[in-house]
């Protein structure tokens, strides 16, 4: 069984798979417009302070910490 954690808790330079997005309709649509949907693979580029920066489909995206806390991810092997 793989460990589920939020995107805020993810380490830098790790490839993750989005398991679930626990957010309202508008937030889910906003993330979908950025390409952040369930079962998509992302790479964490920066996660120290300020927004979380991820790479998805070759594009860098900055996600605020509040929204990143609503994205559950699992390690991709």
Secondary structure, DSSP 4 states (H G I P E B T S, - for coil): -PPPEEGGGPPTT-EEEEEEE---HHHHHHHHHTT--TT-EEEEEE-SSSSEEEEETTEEEEE-HHHHTTEEEEE--
